[in-house]
């Protein structure tokens, strides 16, 4: 009986020892790419003077720290050749402008000079229809038991419009984004819809509507589709490369990641009742 017990203990110890074996996974390492977060957002009711652009690089899959890029020269010019300089907060990769002039339908050109490369992009600042009201439906979702929140606005009927919706929930760490165009509701009242099926009384939701260009709509539509809805944001690295509108004029093959966008935004906060 002792021999059987000892043999059993021996084989169990071998089994658990084998389970603890470390498996090394070899991953290909690509050269780091510049990542440009150049979202110029003008919140309704503000001057829009202070804007920020952030520079980082891609890094290894298992790395916990995202490298920032310092020492770049960054500026934006409008169609009147006015120049708005972005100055770095020392050693942060964050570049701040305090005198930007947002004008609806104005054309802007971004220039970034970093590590011997020059990057440029062109975009137009788009307006957004204001959020007029928020409605709560306690019988939403497939089950008819979920809480749904609709943020309504009146879409202008005289022009083609594109929208980006952002929802930040107090009961979740990650924000959600999705895009829309007015093909089927042009000139009519429409809404963005919450996508959190775990909302309960007391939870808070922050809803932001962005007016975006058709090009940015196409970019975000692809990005959100690839990344899925359960992501931390549209700038989190997706499982495939999505090229934005920023070009490396020094070396076109060494293109950056990110997008130069200019949007008017409207933000409303709501507490679930």
C-alpha positions as semicolon CSV with decimal commas, in nm:
position;residue;x (nm);y (nm);z (nm)
1;X;0,000;0,000;0,000
2;X;0,293;0,231;0,085
3;X;0,452;0,162;-0,256
4;X;0,128;0,252;-0,438
5;X;0,095;0,576;-0,241
6;X;0,457;0,676;-0,306
7;X;0,422;0,605;-0,678
8;X;0,103;0,813;-0,691
9;X;0,272;1,108;-0,518
10;X;0,570;1,073;-0,754
11;X;0,358;1,088;-1,071
12;X;0,147;1,379;-0,938
13;X;0,463;1,577;-0,863
14;X;0,592;1,511;-1,217
15;X;0,257;1,627;-1,362
16;X;0,255;1,959;-1,175
17;X;0,623;2,018;-1,247
18;X;0,558;1,981;-1,620
19;X;0,265;2,225;-1,596
20;X;0,497;2,494;-1,462
21;X;0,735;2,480;-1,758
22;X;0,785;2,824;-1,913
23;X;0,713;2,848;-2,286
24;X;0,904;3,119;-2,471
25;X;0,718;3,272;-2,766
26;X;0,935;3,425;-3,037
27;X;0,769;3,731;-3,190
28;X;0,896;3,926;-3,488
29;X;1,005;4,277;-3,394
30;X;0,931;4,552;-3,645
31;X;1,104;4,889;-3,638
32;X;0,908;5,137;-3,423
33;X;0,667;5,368;-3,605
34;X;0,575;5,721;-3,507
35;X;0,221;5,744;-3,365
36;X;0,059;6,088;-3,401
37;X;-0,248;6,180;-3,194
38;X;-0,352;6,506;-3,358
39;X;-0,721;6,543;-3,274
40;X;-0,812;6,912;-3,266
41;X;-1,151;6,926;-3,091
42;X;-1,348;7,247;-3,037
43;X;-1,608;7,204;-2,764
44;X;-1,917;7,421;-2,815
45;X;-1,918;7,720;-2,583
46;X;-1,538;7,737;-2,547
47;X;-1,271;7,934;-2,732
48;X;-1,089;7,622;-2,851
49;X;-0,758;7,805;-2,807
50;X;-0,582;7,529;-2,611
51;X;-0,510;7,217;-2,815
52;X;-0,272;6,924;-2,766
53;X;-0,088;6,689;-3,000
54;X;0,082;6,378;-2,865
55;X;0,374;6,186;-3,017
56;X;0,464;5,829;-2,923
57;X;0,607;5,525;-3,099
58;X;0,495;5,167;-3,135
59;X;0,671;4,919;-2,908
60;X;0,701;4,548;-2,832
61;X;0,387;4,346;-2,759
62;X;0,491;4,262;-2,404
63;X;0,618;4,612;-2,315
64;X;0,424;4,801;-2,050
65;X;0,559;5,150;-2,124
66;X;0,472;5,341;-2,442
67;X;0,775;5,546;-2,556
68;X;0,712;5,918;-2,602
69;X;0,879;6,134;-2,866
70;X;1,045;6,461;-2,760
71;X;1,223;6,736;-2,949
72;X;0,984;6,761;-3,244
73;X;0,877;7,082;-3,419
74;X;0,499;7,095;-3,461
75;X;0,276;7,363;-3,607
76;X;-0,057;7,406;-3,785
77;X;-0,134;7,667;-4,051
78;X;-0,474;7,783;-4,174
79;X;-0,565;7,901;-4,525
80;X;-0,454;8,256;-4,434
81;X;-0,105;8,124;-4,352
82;X;-0,147;8,195;-3,980
83;X;0,084;7,965;-3,786
84;X;-0,004;7,800;-3,454
85;X;0,295;7,650;-3,276
86;X;0,272;7,348;-3,045
87;X;0,534;7,356;-2,770
88;X;0,633;7,042;-2,581
89;X;0,570;7,001;-2,213
90;X;0,931;6,894;-2,134
91;X;1,004;6,525;-2,185
92;X;0,638;6,419;-2,210
93;X;0,573;6,389;-2,585
94;X;0,277;6,626;-2,531
95;X;0,284;6,942;-2,744
96;X;0,048;7,225;-2,649
97;X;-0,084;7,530;-2,836
98;X;-0,255;7,809;-2,641
99;X;-0,362;8,043;-2,922
100;X;-0,530;7,816;-3,178
101;X;-0,813;7,973;-3,382
102;X;-1,088;7,722;-3,472
103;X;-1,309;7,827;-3,765
104;X;-1,583;7,606;-3,911
105;X;-1,506;7,484;-4,268
106;X;-1,156;7,634;-4,250
107;X;-0,871;7,435;-4,410
108;X;-0,572;7,352;-4,189
109;X;-0,231;7,199;-4,261
110;X;-0,034;7,008;-3,998
111;X;0,346;6,990;-4,009
112;X;0,561;6,774;-3,780
113;X;0,941;6,759;-3,805
114;X;1,094;6,478;-3,602
115;X;1,412;6,269;-3,626
116;X;1,498;6,402;-3,971
117;X;1,153;6,331;-4,116
118;X;0,878;6,576;-4,210
119;X;0,515;6,473;-4,177
120;X;0,221;6,669;-4,319
121;X;-0,158;6,640;-4,339
122;X;-0,452;6,852;-4,453
123;X;-0,801;6,858;-4,304
124;X;-1,112;7,077;-4,268
125;X;-1,276;7,167;-3,937
126;X;-1,633;7,033;-3,939
127;X;-1,932;7,153;-3,736
128;X;-2,164;6,938;-3,525
129;X;-2,535;6,976;-3,452
130;X;-2,594;7,048;-3,081
131;X;-2,744;6,782;-2,854
132;X;-3,099;6,902;-2,786
133;X;-3,229;6,645;-2,535
134;X;-3,154;6,312;-2,370
135;X;-3,409;6,033;-2,322
136;X;-3,393;5,727;-2,096
137;X;-3,569;5,404;-2,192
138;X;-3,592;5,137;-1,923
139;X;-3,726;4,871;-2,161
140;X;-3,446;4,858;-2,415
141;X;-3,215;4,591;-2,554
142;X;-3,302;4,243;-2,680
143;X;-3,452;4,144;-2,347
144;X;-3,660;4,459;-2,303
145;X;-3,507;4,504;-1,959
146;X;-3,194;4,708;-2,038
147;X;-3,159;5,082;-1,981
148;X;-3,094;5,273;-2,304
149;X;-2,991;5,637;-2,337
150;X;-3,058;5,839;-2,653
151;X;-2,895;6,178;-2,717
152;X;-3,097;6,365;-2,982
153;X;-2,990;6,633;-3,231
154;X;-3,133;6,798;-3,544
155;X;-2,930;6,707;-3,850
156;X;-2,885;7,001;-4,096
157;X;-3,059;6,920;-4,423
158;X;-2,854;7,136;-4,658
159;X;-2,527;6,943;-4,637
160;X;-2,394;6,587;-4,603
161;X;-2,291;6,525;-4,242
162;X;-2,077;6,266;-4,069
163;X;-2,062;6,197;-3,696
164;X;-1,843;6,027;-3,437
165;X;-2,008;5,933;-3,106
166;X;-1,813;5,872;-2,787
167;X;-1,964;5,725;-2,469
168;X;-1,785;5,721;-2,135
169;X;-1,952;5,516;-1,861
170;X;-1,888;5,542;-1,487
171;X;-1,935;5,165;-1,449
172;X;-1,671;5,079;-1,713
173;X;-1,303;5,158;-1,758
174;X;-1,315;5,167;-2,137
175;X;-1,491;5,420;-2,358
176;X;-1,682;5,321;-2,670
177;X;-1,693;5,487;-3,012
178;X;-1,897;5,450;-3,328
179;X;-1,955;5,654;-3,643
180;X;-2,263;5,753;-3,840
181;X;-2,363;5,940;-4,155
182;X;-2,692;6,115;-4,233
183;X;-2,778;5,926;-4,553
184;X;-3,104;5,794;-4,406
185;X;-3,197;6,084;-4,176
186;X;-3,072;6,392;-4,359
187;X;-3,249;6,703;-4,232
188;X;-3,433;6,517;-3,955
189;X;-3,398;6,462;-3,582
190;X;-3,173;6,169;-3,493
191;X;-2,980;6,035;-3,195
192;X;-2,680;5,844;-3,066
193;X;-2,754;5,533;-2,859
194;X;-2,576;5,396;-2,552
195;X;-2,431;5,044;-2,581
196;X;-2,384;4,953;-2,215
197;X;-2,631;4,678;-2,119
198;X;-2,532;4,695;-1,751
199;X;-2,648;5,049;-1,673
200;X;-2,826;5,096;-1,342
201;X;-2,969;5,382;-1,137
202;X;-2,696;5,622;-1,025
203;X;-2,453;5,540;-1,306
204;X;-2,323;5,837;-1,506
205;X;-2,272;5,858;-1,880
206;X;-2,073;6,123;-2,070
207;X;-2,185;6,159;-2,431
208;X;-1,979;6,346;-2,692
209;X;-2,080;6,406;-3,052
210;X;-1,810;6,502;-3,303
211;X;-1,867;6,659;-3,644
212;X;-1,619;6,486;-3,876
213;X;-1,514;6,488;-4,240
214;X;-1,603;6,209;-4,482
215;X;-1,239;6,100;-4,492
216;X;-1,221;6,078;-4,114
217;X;-1,553;5,890;-4,112
218;X;-1,407;5,630;-4,350
219;X;-1,092;5,596;-4,138
220;X;-1,279;5,560;-3,809
221;X;-1,532;5,320;-3,962
222;X;-1,248;5,083;-4,055
223;X;-1,064;5,133;-3,726
224;X;-1,369;5,069;-3,506
225;X;-1,462;4,763;-3,714
226;X;-1,115;4,613;-3,672
227;X;-1,073;4,700;-3,305
228;X;-1,427;4,607;-3,202
229;X;-1,646;4,792;-2,956
230;X;-1,470;4,680;-2,636
231;X;-1,155;4,888;-2,671
232;X;-1,003;5,168;-2,471
233;X;-1,027;5,410;-2,762
234;X;-0,968;5,445;-3,135
235;X;-0,597;5,508;-3,082
236;X;-0,527;5,180;-2,903
237;X;-0,320;4,956;-3,132
238;X;-0,552;4,744;-3,350
239;X;-0,464;4,394;-3,481
240;X;-0,403;4,538;-3,828
241;X;-0,243;4,856;-3,963
242;X;-0,480;5,135;-4,064
243;X;-0,318;5,425;-4,248
244;X;-0,438;5,774;-4,166
245;X;-0,410;6,099;-4,360
246;X;-0,062;6,196;-4,236
247;X;0,218;6,156;-4,493
248;X;0,592;6,130;-4,439
249;X;0,717;6,361;-4,714
250;X;1,080;6,262;-4,644
251;X;1,028;5,885;-4,678
252;X;0,680;5,781;-4,795
253;X;0,746;5,416;-4,709
254;X;0,805;5,509;-4,345
255;X;0,450;5,628;-4,286
256;X;0,324;5,717;-3,935
257;X;0,014;5,589;-3,757
258;X;-0,265;5,819;-3,647
259;X;-0,487;6,086;-3,798
260;X;-0,507;6,466;-3,816
261;X;-0,868;6,561;-3,745
262;X;-1,049;6,886;-3,665
263;X;-1,395;6,860;-3,511
264;X;-1,651;7,075;-3,340
265;X;-1,790;6,875;-3,048
266;X;-2,087;6,882;-2,812
267;X;-2,076;6,708;-2,474
268;X;-2,353;6,625;-2,230
269;X;-2,347;6,432;-1,900
270;X;-2,642;6,228;-1,775
271;X;-2,714;6,035;-1,453
272;X;-2,930;5,724;-1,481
273;X;-3,260;5,770;-1,293
